[in-house]
Amino acid sequence: MEWFLILINSMEPATVLIISVATVLVAVTGYSVYMSFGPPSKQLADPFDDHED
């Protein structure tokens, strides 16, 4: 774990910020795909099927 702190301390603050924002973006995208197509998607309701004529 010490190598990680050394790496972070040697980087520019803007680089650390960009990597942090990119990591959060990838995590949120992955979670969204999991919720849309993974096992939890079975609980989602389709509003168009509820209001068919």
C-alpha positions, 0 to 999 in steps of 0.5 A: 500500500505504501507504493500507492501513496508514493505514486500518488504523491509524485503525480500532478494534482490535475492528473490525480483529479482526472484519474479520480473522476474517470474512476467514478465515471466508470464505476457509475456506468458499470453499476448502471449497466448492471442494474439495467441488464443484470439480475436486478432488472427483473424487478423493473417495470415497463411503463409502456406495457402497463398502458397498452390500448 
